[in-house]
Amino acid sequence: MTAVITVIVCLILIVLVLLGASMYFYNVGIRRSKKDFLEEDPSLIKMDNPWEHEEEWLKSQPLETLHLQAEDGLSLTGYYIPSAEPSDRTVVLVHGYYSQGREMGAFAKLYHEMGFHVLMPDNRGHGQSGGSYIGFGWPDRRDIIRWIGYVVKRSGPQTQMLLHGVSMGGATVLMTSGEKLPEQVKCIVSDCAYTSIKDILTYQLKQMYKLPPFPLLPITSLMSKLRAGYFFGEGSALKQVAMTKLPILFIHGDKDTFVPFEMVNRLAAAAGGEKELYVVPGAVHANAYFMDKKSYRERIGRFASRYLGVALADQKRSSHLDGNNDSRERIQLDDRT
């Protein structure tokens, strides 16, 4: 009898420890809160130069603050910069983990100079948007569809859209790609995205804590479902890209150890439409653009002009570029359209 009681007490203690640990990991990774661990992660570049965010340029623009209601009633906030000249092109820029729309200023300037209207939403749980949790792209995909609808309503049915996301934002636009989207969405750019929520959390659990995924990840996933509305296994960019026919430009730095470089190869291989893979040598996580701004801009310009059906303003200025450089940088994978 004493042995049975001892076993029961031990099991209760194990369950309590696991629940406590799962609550800790939920609070660290999912709950809306300050993420101090990002400052300590050696795999992330610390941006010491504020000009990298193009803050001064952003301040000089006629920035509109927009408000939208999500499907579940959550209040969403976004920022809109109209193009300098009449245009039927809009880019939706989706930020990464623990960031916000206004921190996409460098990319906003890039597209604005190519003649785009620019929309920079704050993801739920970030910036000025509501929400007590971070969605890692899965619930956010439905919010992006709402923003797409806003653009169509504002700009008219003739508008053409490109979705561009970085890091978690890259995973978000890939997860969005597998949904039923209006014809105005023409193509997607995904920079350093992860394959799935489960994959990236498994990887980070090992990197940061030297722990295996079982049993903590399944328990934390259940907690996420109860408190945030989604299981980790639901949010798969791999499954979503397999269901889309939209052209996708995949970008990744080959020195990325925060979202491991190998993930981009799996994503590109799974994509159901035309795809390109642009690998930036030497770039760590979310640093591809800042590593080589000129090449990054040229690749974006060529990709966008190919699928939006017009010569972009900035692309015209770059028409002297040697086309052979494209074949050197570009890996065209199998086309299953």
DOZA-507729 format. One record per residue (C-alpha): residue in three letters; x negated, y, z; residue number from 1. Coordinates in steps of 0.02 Angstrom, whole numbers, plus 50000, padded with zeros to 5 digits. Each point is the difference from the previous one (the first is absolute). Layout:
<sites>
r c1 c2 c3 k
ALA X Y Z NUM;
...
</sites>
This chain:
<sites>
r c1 c2 c3 k
MET 50000 50000 50000 1;
THR 49857 50118 50043 2;
ALA 49919 49965 49832 3;
VAL 50161 50043 49908 4;
ILE 50017 50164 50094 5;
THR 49819 50041 49961 6;
VAL 50027 49968 49814 7;
ILE 50157 50108 49999 8;
VAL 49912 50142 50091 9;
CYS 49854 49990 49877 10;
LEU 50119 50004 49851 11;
ILE 50090 50151 50071 12;
LEU 49834 50088 50027 13;
ILE 49945 49960 49821 14;
VAL 50164 50067 49930 15;
LEU 49985 50159 50104 16;
VAL 49821 50026 49943 17;
LEU 50047 49975 49818 18;
LEU 50149 50118 50015 19;
GLY 49889 50129 50084 20;
ALA 49867 49983 49865 21;
SER 50130 50011 49862 22;
MET 50074 50156 50079 23;
TYR 49825 50074 50004 24;
PHE 49968 49962 49817 25;
TYR 50172 50067 49951 26;
ASN 49965 50162 50092 27;
VAL 49827 50016 49924 28;
GLY 50046 49960 49821 29;
ILE 50187 50024 49971 30;
ARG 50070 50123 50126 31;
ARG 49987 50184 49954 32;
SER 49856 50059 50107 33;
LYS 49824 50071 49992 34;
LYS 49884 49876 49916 35;
ASP 49835 50025 50090 36;
PHE 49929 49837 49930 37;
LEU 49988 50079 49827 38;
GLU 49870 50124 50065 39;
GLU 49893 49856 50061 40;
ASP 50011 49889 49846 41;
PRO 49830 49999 49910 42;
SER 50081 49946 49836 43;
LEU 50089 50167 49980 44;
ILE 49921 50159 49932 45;
LYS 50024 50148 50116 46;
MET 50046 50152 49895 47;
ASP 49890 50139 50068 48;
ASN 50036 50122 49858 49;
PRO 50174 50077 50005 50;
TRP 49986 50050 49818 51;
GLU 50019 49816 49956 52;
HIS 50184 50016 50045 53;
GLU 50014 50154 49887 54;
GLU 50080 50094 50144 55;
GLU 49968 50172 49928 56;
TRP 50072 49950 49832 57;
LEU 50153 49926 50084 58;
LYS 50029 50160 50099 59;
SER 49997 50101 49839 60;
GLN 50139 49896 49921 61;
PRO 50188 50033 50007 62;
LEU 50026 49851 50115 63;
GLU 50181 49952 50032 64;
THR 50047 49899 50154 65;
LEU 50135 49873 49959 66;
HIS 50113 49897 50112 67;
LEU 50085 49837 49954 68;
GLN 50099 49868 50092 69;
ALA 49942 49820 49989 70;
GLU 50120 49856 49972 71;
ASP 50000 49964 50187 72;
GLY 50033 50183 50043 73;
LEU 49821 50045 50044 74;
SER 49947 50179 49960 75;
LEU 49860 50006 49871 76;
THR 49891 50149 49955 77;
GLY 49902 50032 49841 78;
TYR 49904 50140 49914 79;
TYR 50024 50054 49820 80;
ILE 49888 50104 49887 81;
PRO 50076 50048 49832 82;
SER 49886 49995 49849 83;
ALA 49924 50163 49941 84;
GLU 50081 49978 49828 85;
PRO 50165 49918 49947 86;
SER 49978 49812 50015 87;
ASP 50101 49839 49998 88;
ARG 49868 49906 50103 89;
THR 49999 49970 50188 90;
VAL 49880 49903 50108 91;
VAL 50053 49929 50168 92;
LEU 49846 49991 50112 93;
VAL 50012 49878 50145 94;
HIS 49878 50018 50145 95;
GLY 49916 49869 50107 96;
TYR 50008 49938 50178 97;
TYR 50006 50136 50135 98;
SER 49994 50136 49868 99;
GLN 50132 50116 49925 100;
GLY 50055 50070 49834 101;
ARG 49906 50164 50011 102;
GLU 49836 49905 50020 103;
MET 50019 49943 49819 104;
GLY 49949 50175 49944 105;
ALA 49848 49942 49900 106;
PHE 50108 49884 49896 107;
ALA 50136 50132 49988 108;
LYS 49875 50120 49922 109;
LEU 49940 49865 49879 110;
TYR 50175 49967 49933 111;
HIS 50056 50181 50006 112;
GLU 49855 50047 49887 113;
MET 50063 49866 49879 114;
GLY 50169 50085 49991 115;
PHE 50099 49899 50128 116;
HIS 50127 50051 50128 117;
VAL 49939 49925 50164 118;
LEU 50102 49919 50139 119;
MET 49911 49949 50161 120;
PRO 50117 49911 50123 121;
ASP 49962 49969 50183 122;
ASN 50028 49813 50028 123;
ARG 50114 49950 50142 124;
GLY 49906 50006 50164 125;
HIS 49881 50130 49929 126;
GLY 49989 50189 49985 127;
GLN 50167 50088 50013 128;
SER 50104 49848 49953 129;
GLY 50098 49909 50134 130;
GLY 49970 49825 50061 131;
SER 49919 49919 50151 132;
TYR 49901 49869 49903 133;
ILE 49884 49978 49851 134;
GLY 50071 49895 49859 135;
PHE 49839 49950 49909 136;
GLY 50092 50032 49836 137;
TRP 50146 49879 50018 138;
PRO 50141 50110 50066 139;
ASP 49912 50147 49918 140;
ARG 50031 49928 49827 141;
ARG 50185 50038 50021 142;
ASP 49957 50178 50052 143;
ILE 49894 50023 49844 144;
ILE 50149 49945 49894 145;
ARG 50100 50138 50085 146;
TRP 49866 50127 49954 147;
ILE 49999 49935 49821 148;
GLY 50187 50030 49994 149;
TYR 49972 50177 50064 150;
VAL 49877 50035 49860 151;
VAL 50119 49933 49866 152;
LYS 50140 50106 50069 153;
ARG 49890 50155 50009 154;
SER 49908 49984 49834 155;
GLY 50130 49911 49895 156;
PRO 50007 49833 49909 157;
GLN 49861 50050 49881 158;
THR 49872 50005 50141 159;
GLN 49853 49879 50002 160;
MET 49924 49940 50163 161;
LEU 49838 49923 50059 162;
LEU 49980 49927 50175 163;
HIS 49827 50014 50079 164;
GLY 49957 49934 50172 165;
VAL 49840 49984 50102 166;
SER 49966 49862 50128 167;
MET 50167 49965 50087 168;
GLY 50074 50118 49870 169;
GLY 49927 49888 49864 170;
ALA 50085 49849 50078 171;
THR 50160 50103 50015 172;
VAL 50009 50042 49814 173;
LEU 49961 49818 49957 174;
MET 50140 49940 50115 175;
THR 50113 50130 49918 176;
SER 49955 49931 49828 177;
GLY 50094 49838 50030 178;
GLU 50165 50089 50031 179;
LYS 50126 50054 49869 180;
LEU 49935 50171 49947 181;
PRO 50071 50129 49880 182;
GLU 49927 50008 49826 183;
GLN 49919 50167 50041 184;
VAL 49864 49910 50099 185;
LYS 49869 49962 49867 186;
CYS 49845 49936 50091 187;
ILE 49910 49978 50166 188;
VAL 49827 50038 50069 189;
SER 49949 49901 50154 190;
ASP 49838 50048 50087 191;
CYS 49926 49877 50129 192;
ALA 50163 49911 50042 193;
TYR 50016 49841 50102 194;
THR 50085 49841 49939 195;
SER 50126 49986 50142 196;
ILE 50034 50059 50176 197;
LYS 49961 49826 50067 198;
ASP 49835 49992 49905 199;
ILE 49935 50169 50057 200;
LEU 50051 49976 50182 201;
THR 49921 49827 50001 202;
TYR 49840 50076 49931 203;
GLN 49999 50145 50123 204;
LEU 50038 49886 50148 205;
LYS 49843 49903 49957 206;
GLN 49894 50155 49961 207;
MET 50048 50103 50152 208;
TYR 50034 49868 50133 209;
LYS 49918 49840 49933 210;
LEU 50168 49910 50022 211;
PRO 50090 49874 49890 212;
PRO 50175 50045 49937 213;
PHE 50088 49865 50099 214;
PRO 50089 50019 50117 215;
LEU 49991 50190 50020 216;
LEU 50048 50050 49823 217;
PRO 50163 49900 49991 218;
ILE 50055 50064 50171 219;
THR 49957 50180 49955 220;
SER 50092 49975 49836 221;
LEU 50155 49948 50096 222;
MET 49982 50154 50110 223;
SER 49985 50105 49842 224;
LYS 50161 49925 49933 225;
LEU 50091 50039 50162 226;
ARG 49933 50177 50020 227;
ALA 49960 50058 49823 228;
GLY 50113 49891 49893 229;
TYR 49874 49897 49901 230;
PHE 49895 49842 50014 231;
PHE 49820 50014 49943 232;
GLY 50029 49861 49875 233;
GLU 50132 50103 49908 234;
GLY 49882 50135 49942 235;
SER 49904 49922 49856 236;
ALA 49928 50109 49863 237;
LEU 49947 49839 49912 238;
LYS 50179 49940 49983 239;
GLN 50064 50172 49949 240;
VAL 49875 50032 49860 241;
ALA 50040 49829 49927 242;
MET 50179 50060 49974 243;
THR 49960 50162 49910 244;
LYS 49965 50038 49817 245;
LEU 49934 50173 50038 246;
PRO 49819 50037 49950 247;
ILE 49886 50010 50151 248;
LEU 49826 50075 50020 249;
PHE 49914 49914 50146 250;
ILE 49855 50097 50079 251;
HIS 49883 49936 50135 252;
GLY 49826 50038 50065 253;
ASP 49886 49848 49998 254;
LYS 49932 50046 50173 255;
ASP 50170 50008 50083 256;
THR 49999 49897 50160 257;
PHE 50157 50075 50079 258;
VAL 50113 49932 49865 259;
PRO 49886 49865 49929 260;
PHE 49953 50020 49818 261;
GLU 50054 49824 49954 262;
MET 50182 50047 50028 263;
VAL 50005 50107 49843 264;
ASN 49955 49852 49890 265;
ARG 50145 49900 50070 266;
LEU 50119 50145 49975 267;
ALA 49946 50030 49821 268;
ALA 50013 49815 49958 269;
ALA 50177 49993 50072 270;
ALA 50066 50154 49909 271;
GLY 50139 49960 49876 272;
GLY 49972 50144 49880 273;
GLU 49852 50084 49915 274;
LYS 49861 50034 50121 275;
GLU 49828 50077 50013 276;
LEU 49868 49980 50134 277;
TYR 49884 50146 50037 278;
VAL 49861 49954 50121 279;
VAL 49902 50145 50074 280;
PRO 49822 49946 50043 281;
GLY 49943 50046 50174 282;
ALA 50168 50068 50058 283;
VAL 50062 49953 50173 284;
HIS 50182 50005 50053 285;
ALA 50106 50140 49926 286;
ASN 49844 50084 49935 287;
ALA 50005 49956 49815 288;
TYR 50055 50173 49944 289;
PHE 49871 50090 50107 290;
MET 49862 49883 49944 291;
ASP 50021 50046 49816 292;
LYS 50130 50134 49970 293;
LYS 49962 50022 49816 294;
SER 50020 49816 49953 295;
TYR 50152 49980 50113 296;
ARG 50084 50149 49918 297;
GLU 49961 49934 49826 298;
ARG 50070 49828 50039 299;
ILE 50159 50072 50072 300;
GLY 50019 50117 49851 301;
ARG 49980 49861 49871 302;
PHE 50117 49882 50092 303;
ALA 50135 50132 50025 304;
SER 49994 50063 49822 305;
ARG 50015 49822 49935 306;
TYR 50162 49963 50090 307;
LEU 50082 50170 50015 308;
GLY 49997 50018 49812 309;
VAL 49919 50172 49991 310;
ALA 49828 50077 50001 311;
LEU 49976 50074 50173 312;
ALA 49931 50174 50019 313;
ASP 49841 49944 50088 314;
GLN 49980 49853 49881 315;
LYS 49991 50118 49851 316;
ARG 49853 50088 50082 317;
SER 49914 49831 50021 318;
SER 50026 49938 49822 319;
HIS 49814 50008 49964 320;
LEU 49965 49854 50117 321;
ASP 49917 49847 49927 322;
GLY 50131 49864 49985 323;
ASN 49867 49867 50026 324;
ASN 49989 50052 50183 325;
ASP 50179 49940 50022 326;
SER 49959 49824 49944 327;
ARG 49851 49996 50118 328;
GLU 50104 50050 50151 329;
ARG 50163 49912 49954 330;
ILE 50049 49820 50030 331;
GLN 50158 49961 49901 332;
LEU 50084 49846 50071 333;
ASP 50126 49884 49919 334;
ASP 50157 50088 49936 335;
ARG 50156 49904 50046 336;
THR 50130 50128 49942 337;
</sites>
